[in-house]
Amino acid sequence: MTLMRRARNGEPTPEIVRAAEGEGVAPERLRDLVASGRAVIPRNRKRREIRPVAIGEGLSAKVNANVGSSRDRASLDLELEKMRAAVSAGADAVMDLSTGGPIDGIRRAILAECPVPVGTVPVYQAASDGNLRGKSWVELSADDFFAGILKQAEDGVDFMTVHCGVTRDALGRLVREGRRLDIVSRGGSLLAEWMGYHGKENPFYEQYDRLLDVCREYDITISLGDGLRPGCLADATDRAQVHELMTLGELTERAWERDVQVMIEGPGHVPMHQIAANIALEKRLCHGAPFYVLGPLVTDIAPGYDHITSAIGGAIAAWSGADFLCYVTPSEHLRLPPVEDVREGVVAAKIAAHAADIARGLPGAMDRDNRMADARRALDWKAQIDLSLDPERARAMRGGSLPTVDEAVCTMCADLCAIKTSRKAIRGE
């Protein structure tokens, strides 16, 4: 039985119990959320022991980090190092998006070591395997696509992004309405090209039951991909995006009928004033399924700083009800991210998620902030560093500019330290 089926049978499984402890909620509550589809705990039944991560309604906002090679930059050791950096920085899940080099070896090495759920986009597997056989992307068959899914299922992938909603009807709406930036999803664009070349429907949509068979057998969580997500503010919340979302809502119900867990992927580039509406729309059309958003990025003009634009959007999205934030690194739109950008991206997304948890009033969300306030009042620098989201950076900044006279203060205020002065003025210390 899948985890969802066991939850529906009333069973408080070990994964549910452990995840509930981490969330500070009753196991019965989390069990009911999983049973109804409003929360997921991704874990392939073939996977070795990992930390169970619960994503969904009323739970702390989670963060995913993407790693993976390209055909220009392909190194197993580098991708492992990036995965380790992401987990060390606090990522709750990692996606391997490798498209070049030894992608099977990279994925299997990550799966063998990564202590949190691992996701993939298996259509990249089909493209890579086809390339090794001398076949272009458009020459692949539906069987080639599903062979990639089965290979990754056997390897133990916990959740898979599959672009089932990129249908011929949705593409027609995109063309008729027009877009400033067309399709920016790699998987969505590849499927659009394949469909146009063959004059056929998306095989992941047409043979959706076949996909569910694999996911049910291996207990894989489907992440229904947003292949038509907006790639610029001008295209946000257009007909193609909303039509795809409506289709994903229908596919969600079909997955739940088979006891398969589902997440919904969302935009993308969205202006701030549209974010809350996008979250409400997904929750309505997809029946409360967990929402997994890329950012969203709130402006298009910050290359090199898109970890900031996405953190702004991610905080608003999670405050509005999004459940899972996919990080964006400073490298977004510019290059394959190096290790240091992976860390930057994770920390920025963790800040957004934490800020949203506080705004949503989750029990205990502000406890760490209160301890930080106490440490600052006490001028306890060790505690301040230990409590920070990135102790390594905080320690380096403090250590790189120590005061010369009074070690209790910092070099910003020196002897004019407001905390020391207020302790005299207010507390008589």
N, C-alpha and C positions, 0 to 999 in steps of 0.2 A: 504493500500500500504506500501511496505517496504521503508526505507529511501533511498535506491538506486533508486527505482522506482520514488519516489517523486523528487529526484535530476534530474533524466532523463527527468522528465516532466518540468524541469526548475524552480522548487519551491525552494526558499531559506528558508529551514525549520529553526525553532528556534534552533535546535541542530547545524546546519551548521553555522548559524549566530554567536552563542556563541563561538563555536570552532574557527571560523575564527578570532574573536576578540582576543582570547587568542594567536593565532598564528601571529597576525599582518598582515593578508592577507585579500584580498577582499572576501566577502562571495561568489561572483560569481565564483571566482577561485576555492575555496574549493568545491563548488557545482559541478563544472565540473570534479574535481578530483574524487569525490565520484561517480558521474554518470559513469565515464569511468572505475572505479575499481582501480584506482591508489592511492586511499586513502579510509580509512574506519573510521567510527565513531561507535564503538560497543555500542549497547544499546538495550536490550530486551524491546519490547513494553509493557510488564507487569511490568517493573522495576519502582520503585519510582524515583524521580528526582535525577540525578547524574550530576557531571561535565562532559560535553561532551569532549571527547578526540579524536582528529583527528590524525591518523597514516598514513603516506604515503609520496609520492613524494614531495620534496621541503619543507617539514614541519620539525619542530624540532624533533630530535630523541627522542623517548619515552622509558620509562623504566618500565618493569613489575617485580613484586616481587611474588615469589611462597611461599605460606604458606600451611599448611595442616598436618593432623595427620598421624600416621602409626599405625599398630597393636601393636607395642611395646611402642609407646608414643601417647596417645590419650587423649587430654584435650581441651574441648571447650574454656575454659577461656584462655588457653595459645595461641590458634590459633587466638582468637580475639585480644589478646595483640600484637601478631606478625603482624596482619593486621594493627593495629593502628600505630605501630612503622614504618611499611613500608610506610604508607601514610604520616606520619609526616616527614619522611626522604625524601619525594618527589616522591614516586612511582606514575606513571601515571595509573597503572592498577594493579590488584592483581589476582592471580590464586589460587584457593583452590584445592589442590591436595590430599585431605584427602582420606585415604584408610582404616582407622581403627577407632574403637570407634563410637560415634554418628555422623556419617558423614552428615546425613541429618540436624541434629541440628546445626552442625558447619557451613555448607554452608548457611543455612537460617539466622543464626545470622550474618554472614559476609555480606550477601546481604542486610540485614536490616539496617546495620550501615555504610558500606563502601561507601564513596562519589565518588569513581571512578569505572570504569568498572570492572566487576568480570568475570573471566573465569574459566573453569573446564575441566577435562578430563573425560567425562561421562562413559567411559568403566570401570573406577574404581567403579562407582556406581553399574554397573551390577555385578561386581565381589563381591562387598560388600553385595548386596541384595541376590545374590545367596548363599553366605556363611551363611547368616542368615536362609536360607531355607535348609541348609545342602547339598547344591550342590557345587561341585568343579567347578573351572573355566572352564574346558573343557566340562562340562556337560551343560553349558548355551546354549541357542538357540539364533538365530538372534532376535527373539521377545524380549528376555531378554535384549539384547543390546539396542534395541530401546526403551524399557520401561524405561531404565535409562536416555536416552536422553530426553524423554518426561517429566519425573519427574523433571529434572533439568530445562527444558524449562519453565514449569509451575511455578517453583520457581522464575524465573526471571534472569537466567544466561545470561550474555551479549555476551560472545563468548565462543566457545567450540573447544577444540582440538580433532579432530577425525582422526585416522590414516587410511585414505582411500587408501593410496598408497602402503600399505604393501600387495602386491599381490603375488600370487603363482609364477608368472613369476619373480618378483623382488627377491623373496627368492631363487629361483633357481639360479639366477645370483650371489647372495651372496655366495651360497654354491660352485658354480663352480669356482669362482675366489678365494675364501678363504679369511678369515679375521683373523687378530690377536686377535680381541676382540669381534667378532660376533655382537650381538644386545645388545645395552645398553639402549634403550628406553623401559621403563616399559610397556607402551601400545603396542609397536611394538612386544616385546617378548611374551606378553600374546596372541596377535593375531596369531603370528607365531605358538605357541603351539596349539591353538585352530584349526587352519587350518590343521596342521599336524595330529591331532587326528581324525578330521572328514573327512579329504581328500576333503575339500571344499574350495571354494574361500572366501576371506575376505567379510563378509556380508556388511560392510560399503562401499566397492567398488561395490559389486554386487547389492546392493539395495540403491545406491547413491541417486536416485530420491526420495526415502522415506525420507532420511535425509534432502534433500532440501525442501521437503514439510513441515517438522517441522520448519526448519530455516526460511522459508518464512512466515509461520503463526505467529511466535513469533518475527520476525525480528532479528534473532540471526546471528552474524557474525561467519562464519566457519573459524577456524584456522586449515588449512590442515596440520596435523602433520607429522613430519619427523621420522617415526618409524624405519628407517634404517640409521639414522644419525651416523656418525663415533664417536666412543667413545674413540679413541686414534689417534694420529697423523698418524700412519702407515696406517690407514684405510680411511683417508680423500680422498674425491673426487673419490671414486671407482665406479664400475659399478652399484652396488646395490643402492647407494646413488643417482647417476645421473638418473638411471632408474625410481626410485621413484619420483624424481623431474619432469621428463618428464610426468609421469602419473598425478601428481598434476597440471601441466599446462593444461592438457586436462580437468581435473575436474573443474578447475577455470573457463574455458569458459562455461561449463555446468551450473555452479552456476550463473554466470552473466546472462545467458539466462533466469534465473528464478528471476532475480533482488535480488539475495542474495549476501551480501558482503563477501569478502574472504581475508584472510591473508595466507601466506605460511610460515611454520616453517622451520628453517634451522639449520645447524650444530653449535655447537657440538665442537669437537676437530679438529682444522685445523691449520697447520703451517702458520706462518705469510705470507709467500710468495704465499700462495694459497687463501688467504681470498678475495682479490679483484676479482679474477677469479670466485670464488663461488658466489659472489654477482651478477656479470655480467651474469653468467649462469642462476641464478634464474630470473632475470629481463627479460632475453630473452625468456626463456622457459615458464615462467608464465605471460608473457604479461604485465609486469609492476606492478603486484599485490604487495602490501606491503610485505616486508620480515621481519620476526620475528626470530631473531637468539639467540641461547643459548650461550652466550659469544661472539664469540667462544674462547675457551681456546687454548692458543698458545704453551703450553708445558704440558706434562703429569706428571711431577715429583714435583709438588708443593702442595701436600695436606696440608691444613691449610692456604694456601695463594691463593686459586683458585679464590678469588674475585679479586686478582691482575692479574692473568693470563688471566681472562676473560675480565677485563677492558682494558688490552692491545689489545686483539683481538676485543673487542667491539668498541673501538675507531677507529681501522682500518676499521672494517666492516661498521660502520655508515658513516665514511668519504667516503667509496666506494659506498654508496647508500643503506645500510640496514636502515630500518625505525623504528625498535622496538627491543630493547635489553632486553632479559630476564636476570635478575641479576643472579649471582652465589655468594654464600656466602663462608666464610672461612671453613664452615662445609662440603662443597661439597665432595663427595666420602667417608666421614667419619662418619656422624651422621645426625639426624634430627636437623636442625638449631635452636638454642635458639633465644630469642628476640634480644640480642646484635649482633648476627651474621646477622640477617635480616637487621638491621640498617646498618651494615658494608657493606653488599652486595649492598643495594640500593645506598648508597653514592658512592661506587666505580663505579657502573654503571652510575650514574648521571654524575660523572666526565668524563667518557668515552663519553657519549652522548653530553655533553657540549663542550668538546674538538673537537668533530667531527663537531658540528654545527659551531664552529668558523672556522675550516678548510674549510668547504663548503661555507663559506661566507654568511651565512644566515643574513639578515638584523637585526641589534640589538643584535646579538649573543654575541658580545664582549663588550656591554655597561657596564655590571656588572664588567667585568675585568678592564675596564678603571676607573670605580669608585673606585675599590679596589686599583689601582695604585695611585689615588689621595689621598685616605685615608692613604696609607703607606707613601707617601711623607709628609703628614701632621702629621704623627705619631698619627693618630686618631684611637686608639685601639677599641673604641666602634663601629665605622663604619666598621673597618676591620672584627670584629666578626660578625656583623649583615649581612655583604655582603657574608660571607663564606657559602659554601654548607652545612656545619654542624656546625652551631653556637654553639650548645651545647658543642661539643668537643673543638672547638677553645676557648670558654670561660673558660672551665675547665683547658686547658693547660696554658693559659695566667695566670689565677688566681692561679694556683698551683705553679707558679715560678715567682713571681713579683720581680722586681729589688729593691735593698735595698737603692740606693742613688737617682737615677734619674728615676722617674716613666714614663718618655716619651720614654724610650728605653726598650729593653728586655734583659734577662739575657744571651743571646747568645753573644752579642757584648759589652754590658754595655757602658762604656764611649768611646769605639771605634766604636760606631754606625756609619755605613757608610752613612746613610741618613742624620744624623745631620752634619757629617763632610762635605759631598758634598754640603749641603745647605750653608755652610760657603764658601767653595772653589769656587763653581759655581755661587751661587746666592748672595753671599756677605751677608748672613743673620747672 
